[in-house]
Amino acid sequence: MNRKTNLYVLAATLFVALLALPAVSATSHDADNENTVEAARNTAYGYMAIGAGLAIGLAGVGTGIAQSHTGAAAVGAVAEDRSNFANSLIFIAIPETVVILGFVIANQIMGKLPDLGN
């Protein structure tokens, strides 16, 4: 396997381990029902934090990739003809809406605390 494939396999393994560890730690609490409910709530909150982080992080990475290509093209278009400035500005701003959407989704995720019936 080449280096890039090894990196993808390592990232996938760490991601699966990250998702599996809170569930394992939540099931290891057998002291009483209150501790189990609290552990389940903490596990759910951890999953929510992971989801919110992924929403913002992946949206940011995607926007960075998109803006790198559109930004280079926009600079080239403006260098050739100054009348393309307004259109270039619009095309540079469009990918930024993806980050805003990721931020809104992260706020929606973190705004809901699970009710596990205390």
C-alpha positions in Angstrom: 0.0 0.0 0.0 1.2 3.5 -0.7 1.5 6.2 1.9 -1.8 7.9 1.1 -3.7 4.7 1.6 -2.0 4.0 4.9 -3.0 7.5 6.0 -6.7 6.8 5.1 -6.7 3.5 6.9 -5.2 5.0 10.0 -7.7 7.9 9.9 -10.6 5.4 9.5 -9.3 3.2 12.4 -8.9 6.2 14.7 -12.4 7.5 13.8 -14.0 4.1 14.5 -12.1 3.8 17.8 -13.3 7.3 18.7 -16.9 6.4 18.1 -16.6 3.0 19.9 -14.9 4.2 23.1 -17.7 6.2 24.7 -20.2 3.4 24.2 -17.9 0.9 25.8 -17.3 3.2 28.8 -21.0 3.8 29.2 -21.8 0.1 29.4 -19.2 -0.5 32.0 -21.1 1.4 34.7 -23.2 -1.1 36.6 -23.3 0.6 40.1 -26.9 1.8 39.9 -29.4 3.3 37.6 -28.5 7.0 38.3 -24.9 6.4 37.2 -26.0 4.5 34.1 -28.3 7.4 33.1 -25.6 9.9 33.7 -23.1 7.8 31.7 -25.6 7.5 28.9 -26.2 11.3 28.9 -22.5 11.9 28.8 -22.0 9.5 25.9 -24.8 11.1 24.0 -23.3 14.5 24.6 -20.0 13.3 23.4 -21.5 12.0 20.2 -23.2 15.3 19.7 -19.9 17.1 20.2 -18.2 14.8 17.7 -21.0 15.5 15.2 -20.8 19.2 15.7 -17.0 19.2 15.2 -17.3 17.1 12.1 -20.0 19.5 10.7 -17.8 22.5 11.1 -14.5 20.8 10.3 -15.5 19.0 7.1 -17.4 22.1 5.9 -14.3 24.2 6.5 -12.1 21.8 4.6 -14.5 21.6 1.7 -14.8 25.3 1.6 -11.0 25.8 1.7 -10.6 23.4 -1.3 -13.4 25.1 -3.2 -12.1 28.6 -2.5 -8.6 27.7 -3.6 -9.7 26.8 -7.0 -12.3 29.6 -7.5 -9.9 32.2 -6.0 -7.2 31.3 -8.4 -9.6 31.5 -11.3 -11.1 34.7 -10.1 -7.7 36.4 -9.8 -6.9 35.3 -13.3 -10.2 36.6 -14.7 -9.8 40.0 -13.0 -6.2 40.2 -14.2 -7.4 39.8 -17.8 -10.5 42.1 -17.5 -11.4 44.4 -14.6 -15.1 44.1 -15.4 -15.0 40.6 -14.1 -14.4 41.8 -10.5 -18.1 41.7 -9.3 -18.7 38.2 -10.7 -15.4 37.0 -9.2 -16.4 38.3 -5.8 -19.7 36.5 -6.0 -18.0 33.2 -7.0 -15.5 33.5 -4.2 -18.3 34.2 -1.6 -20.5 31.2 -2.7 -18.4 28.5 -1.1 -18.4 30.4 2.2 -22.1 29.6 2.6 -21.1 25.9 3.2 -19.2 26.9 6.3 -22.1 29.0 7.5 -24.4 26.0 7.0 -22.0 23.8 8.9 -22.0 26.3 11.8 -25.8 26.4 11.8 -26.0 22.6 11.9 -23.4 22.4 14.7 -25.4 24.9 16.7 -28.6 22.8 16.1 -26.8 19.7 17.2 -25.4 21.1 20.4 -28.6 23.0 21.3 -30.5 19.7 21.9 -29.5 17.9 25.1 -30.9 14.4 25.1 -33.7 13.6 27.6 -33.1 10.2 29.0 -35.8 10.2 31.6 -34.2 11.0 35.0 
